[in-house]
Amino acid sequence: MAPSAMSRQADWTKSLSEAQPVPYWLEDPGKPHPEPALTGADTCDLLVVGGGYSGLWTALNAKERDPGRDVVLLEGHEVGWAASGRNGGFCAASLTHGLPNGLARWPEEIHQLQELGRRNLDGFEAAVARHGIDCEFERTGEIDVATETYQAWELRDWHKELEQKGLADDIEFLDADAVRAQVASPTFEAGLWDRRGVAMLHPAKLAWGLKQACLALGVRVYEHTPALDLKAYGAGMAVRTPYGSVRARRVALGTNIFPNLLKRVRAYTVPVYDYALMTEPLTAEQLGAIGWKNRQGLGDSANQFHYFRLSADNRVLWGGYDAIHHYGGRVRREYDDRPETYAKLAGHFFTCFPQLEGVRFTHAWGGAIDTCSRFSAFFGTAHQGRVAYAAGYTGLGVGATRFGADVMLDLLAGEETERTRLEMVRKKPLPFPPEPFAWTGIALTKWSLARADAHGGRRNLWLRAMDRMGLGFDS
């Protein structure tokens, strides 16, 4: 490494010297105390397993549909402590992990999926207001930015295709000057601004607010209460916990990355670890140097992409790029911290924003995302329709979990609705193969994606084969 490069690397790592290896969002002083664990036996109409967004929306929507329904929610640790309290806070209207993925997989349904997604985000915003959830909700939109010339041409062509298909509402193409007028980075070559389809929010405050809304409507929430097994019990189901049990007429499973109580569902997801940094609050001068007056979320167009946004107190969250899958699909607390990724992300941050030289990072953290082979959620039932599940959101579940909650409630009610008629809901992705094939395939895909980024986006034989089979691995 040349001396100048070594010096820059030293500066980048110095920016991490005081970063705490904990999620910024979860350190908020307003964090509520956990609810007591379940002891003894309980009964209910609907049991929800999982205290992340998926479970919380299911419990809340169930009570709003039928205030007389008796609902219990079990959380193995504390509400919002996992992915729901660690993500970047991008709340997208998309139900399909982005329009390109949705158009490639469900072209006949894409207009309907887009409309359902818009209605879901509108309903999300209305629910936040109705329940007084102070989660710093800002519907500022998102800009997908090109950092290479070939990416700029791809964005322009993609925008033209969207216009031809009638899918470009509120989506604006920005050339280099226009995108840099929004956010000033010398690396930006173009952008697509989705003005209404994405909101920014505080992830943990959303989870805590949903919990409070559930409690206010009469949901019994038990924290530090893992569900150990699930069995049929008479005309309903029974779930055993460390100190008790719950009997329920219906069960909704929202455990996502954690082992599903239905073993047959487990092969459809693998855990991927994602990492993020948070800066100290920017001064007025530093904020002026980068613009960002409209406070959009941003993501770059590479296969190994970054996502970044401003917090309410003008910190910059910078995450993504690395997607780490550990052999055997293990989920372990020690994987939440990865200094080699933090150093890489810091270098990328200062390359994007050289005018922020000297800014320090206060927090650095990671967490597991449940990904599936089609990148977007899948759904199903078991035990003669008494159990429903949703999983596989692949890092874009902040908004989509609310839609998934309604799908689960529809399925448990045995109702045919606009949601349950969707091919996306009726069909599942391909499962991942067993080890060592899963780890080998994911490693080869990651290597191929990195090569594509380094060679003008050209996809090798492996990626083209994966494309033909409708498989992938998201960075």
WOHUQUI-V641152 format. One record per residue. N is the residue number from 1. PHI is phi in radians with two decimals (999 if undefined). Layout:
<<N | PHI> <N | PHI>>
This chain:
<<1 | 999> <2 | -1.14> <3 | -0.95> <4 | -1.14> <5 | -1.17> <6 | -1.11> <7 | -1.13> <8 | -1.09> <9 | -1.06> <10 | -1.10> <11 | -1.14> <12 | -1.11> <13 | -1.23> <14 | -1.06> <15 | -1.13> <16 | -1.73> <17 | -1.11> <18 | -2.01> <19 | -1.26> <20 | -1.48> <21 | -1.42> <22 | -2.44> <23 | -1.12> <24 | -0.97> <25 | -1.08> <26 | -1.38> <27 | -1.56> <28 | -1.06> <29 | -1.14> <30 | -1.49> <31 | -1.00> <32 | -1.35> <33 | -1.25> <34 | -1.20> <35 | -1.32> <36 | -1.08> <37 | -1.24> <38 | -1.28> <39 | -2.26> <40 | 1.55> <41 | -1.79> <42 | -2.35> <43 | -2.33> <44 | -2.84> <45 | -1.34> <46 | -2.27> <47 | -1.85> <48 | -1.89> <49 | -1.86> <50 | 2.06> <51 | -1.86> <52 | -1.63> <53 | -1.00> <54 | -1.03> <55 | -1.21> <56 | -1.12> <57 | -1.12> <58 | -1.11> <59 | -1.11> <60 | -1.14> <61 | -1.13> <62 | -1.10> <63 | -1.23> <64 | -1.23> <65 | -1.19> <66 | -2.52> <67 | -1.03> <68 | -1.45> <69 | -1.24> <70 | -1.54> <71 | -2.14> <72 | -2.13> <73 | -2.13> <74 | -1.91> <75 | -2.23> <76 | -1.22> <77 | -2.17> <78 | -2.29> <79 | -0.95> <80 | 1.38> <81 | -1.37> <82 | -1.66> <83 | -0.99> <84 | -1.20> <85 | -1.92> <86 | -2.12> <87 | -1.36> <88 | -1.40> <89 | 1.39> <90 | -1.57> <91 | -1.87> <92 | -1.71> <93 | -1.24> <94 | -1.06> <95 | -1.69> <96 | -2.09> <97 | 1.02> <98 | 1.72> <99 | -1.12> <100 | -1.02> <101 | -1.15> <102 | -1.15> <103 | -1.17> <104 | -1.20> <105 | -1.70> <106 | -2.33> <107 | -1.06> <108 | -1.28> <109 | -1.88> <110 | -1.09> <111 | -1.14> <112 | -1.16> <113 | -1.09> <114 | -1.13> <115 | -1.15> <116 | -1.09> <117 | -1.14> <118 | -1.10> <119 | -1.14> <120 | -1.13> <121 | -1.17> <122 | -1.07> <123 | -1.15> <124 | -1.05> <125 | -1.06> <126 | -1.15> <127 | -1.15> <128 | -1.04> <129 | -1.21> <130 | -1.08> <131 | -1.69> <132 | 1.09> <133 | -1.48> <134 | -1.53> <135 | -2.00> <136 | 1.03> <137 | -1.24> <138 | -2.35> <139 | -1.55> <140 | -1.67> <141 | 1.45> <142 | -2.50> <143 | -1.94> <144 | -1.51> <145 | -1.88> <146 | -1.68> <147 | -1.99> <148 | -2.35> <149 | -1.06> <150 | -1.11> <151 | -1.18> <152 | -1.08> <153 | -1.13> <154 | -1.12> <155 | -1.12> <156 | -1.10> <157 | -1.12> <158 | -1.13> <159 | -1.12> <160 | -1.09> <161 | -1.10> <162 | -1.10> <163 | -1.09> <164 | -1.12> <165 | -1.61> <166 | 1.23> <167 | -2.07> <168 | -1.75> <169 | -1.01> <170 | 1.09> <171 | -1.99> <172 | -2.09> <173 | -1.44> <174 | -2.08> <175 | -1.35> <176 | -1.02> <177 | -1.13> <178 | -1.19> <179 | -1.24> <180 | -1.26> <181 | -1.22> <182 | -1.44> <183 | -2.44> <184 | -1.57> <185 | -2.23> <186 | -1.16> <187 | -1.55> <188 | -1.46> <189 | -1.86> <190 | -3.04> <191 | -2.84> <192 | -2.09> <193 | -1.78> <194 | -1.52> <195 | -1.29> <196 | -2.13> <197 | -1.56> <198 | -2.53> <199 | -2.11> <200 | -1.80> <201 | -2.70> <202 | -1.60> <203 | -1.02> <204 | -1.20> <205 | -1.11> <206 | -1.11> <207 | -1.06> <208 | -1.14> <209 | -1.17> <210 | -1.12> <211 | -1.07> <212 | -1.11> <213 | -1.11> <214 | -1.07> <215 | -1.05> <216 | -1.12> <217 | -1.58> <218 | 1.76> <219 | -1.21> <220 | -1.56> <221 | -1.90> <222 | -2.02> <223 | -1.80> <224 | 0.90> <225 | -2.37> <226 | -1.20> <227 | -1.49> <228 | -1.63> <229 | -2.79> <230 | -2.32> <231 | -2.48> <232 | -1.16> <233 | -2.53> <234 | 1.08> <235 | -1.54> <236 | -2.28> <237 | -2.30> <238 | -2.32> <239 | -2.14> <240 | -1.65> <241 | -2.19> <242 | -1.01> <243 | -2.07> <244 | -3.09> <245 | -2.80> <246 | -2.32> <247 | -1.83> <248 | -2.49> <249 | -1.24> <250 | -2.41> <251 | -2.33> <252 | -2.01> <253 | -1.80> <254 | -2.19> <255 | -1.54> <256 | 0.89> <257 | -1.26> <258 | -1.45> <259 | -0.90> <260 | -1.20> <261 | -1.16> <262 | -1.71> <263 | -1.05> <264 | -1.21> <265 | -1.49> <266 | -1.10> <267 | -1.23> <268 | -1.48> <269 | -2.26> <270 | -2.30> <271 | -1.45> <272 | -2.18> <273 | -1.63> <274 | -2.05> <275 | -2.32> <276 | -2.58> <277 | -2.09> <278 | -2.27> <279 | -1.43> <280 | -1.16> <281 | -1.05> <282 | -1.31> <283 | -1.31> <284 | -1.05> <285 | -1.18> <286 | -1.14> <287 | -1.14> <288 | -1.11> <289 | -1.21> <290 | -1.95> <291 | 1.28> <292 | 1.12> <293 | -1.15> <294 | -1.61> <295 | 1.02> <296 | -1.17> <297 | -1.33> <298 | -2.31> <299 | -2.60> <300 | -1.58> <301 | -1.67> <302 | -1.29> <303 | -1.09> <304 | -1.63> <305 | -1.81> <306 | -1.91> <307 | -2.18> <308 | -2.69> <309 | -2.83> <310 | -1.67> <311 | -1.48> <312 | -1.08> <313 | -1.74> <314 | 1.13> <315 | -1.49> <316 | -1.87> <317 | -1.56> <318 | -2.31> <319 | -2.48> <320 | 1.71> <321 | 1.27> <322 | -1.28> <323 | -2.31> <324 | -1.84> <325 | -1.93> <326 | -1.61> <327 | -0.93> <328 | 1.49> <329 | 1.15> <330 | -1.33> <331 | -2.06> <332 | -2.35> <333 | -1.05> <334 | -1.18> <335 | -1.29> <336 | -1.20> <337 | -2.11> <338 | -2.56> <339 | -0.99> <340 | -1.14> <341 | -1.27> <342 | -1.03> <343 | -1.11> <344 | -1.10> <345 | -1.12> <346 | -1.09> <347 | -1.08> <348 | -1.13> <349 | -1.07> <350 | -1.32> <351 | -1.21> <352 | -1.23> <353 | -2.19> <354 | -1.08> <355 | -1.23> <356 | -1.73> <357 | -0.92> <358 | 1.73> <359 | -1.17> <360 | -1.85> <361 | -1.66> <362 | -1.74> <363 | -2.47> <364 | -2.54> <365 | -2.70> <366 | -2.52> <367 | -3.10> <368 | -1.61> <369 | -2.01> <370 | -1.59> <371 | -1.95> <372 | -2.20> <373 | -1.29> <374 | -1.96> <375 | 1.33> <376 | -2.16> <377 | -1.05> <378 | -2.22> <379 | -2.47> <380 | -3.11> <381 | -2.30> <382 | -2.64> <383 | 0.92> <384 | 0.97> <385 | 1.44> <386 | -1.46> <387 | -2.20> <388 | -2.22> <389 | -2.53> <390 | -2.49> <391 | -2.84> <392 | 1.51> <393 | -1.18> <394 | 0.99> <395 | 1.46> <396 | -2.16> <397 | -1.80> <398 | -1.02> <399 | -1.57> <400 | -1.19> <401 | -1.14> <402 | -1.16> <403 | -1.10> <404 | -1.07> <405 | -1.08> <406 | -1.16> <407 | -1.07> <408 | -1.06> <409 | -1.15> <410 | -1.06> <411 | -1.11> <412 | -1.18> <413 | -1.41> <414 | 1.21> <415 | -1.63> <416 | -1.61> <417 | -2.24> <418 | -1.01> <419 | -1.24> <420 | -1.27> <421 | -1.41> <422 | -1.14> <423 | -1.05> <424 | -1.01> <425 | -1.47> <426 | -1.32> <427 | -2.01> <428 | -1.79> <429 | -1.27> <430 | -1.24> <431 | -1.27> <432 | -1.37> <433 | -1.26> <434 | -1.23> <435 | -1.23> <436 | -1.51> <437 | -1.19> <438 | -1.11> <439 | -1.11> <440 | -1.11> <441 | -1.14> <442 | -1.16> <443 | -1.09> <444 | -1.14> <445 | -1.15> <446 | -1.07> <447 | -1.08> <448 | -1.17> <449 | -1.12> <450 | -1.11> <451 | -1.12> <452 | -1.08> <453 | -1.08> <454 | -1.47> <455 | -2.24> <456 | 1.13> <457 | 1.43> <458 | -1.21> <459 | -1.63> <460 | -1.40> <461 | -1.03> <462 | -1.08> <463 | -1.14> <464 | -1.15> <465 | -1.16> <466 | -1.09> <467 | -1.03> <468 | -1.12> <469 | -1.52> <470 | 1.28> <471 | -1.94> <472 | -3.05> <473 | -2.55> <474 | -1.49> <475 | -1.50>>
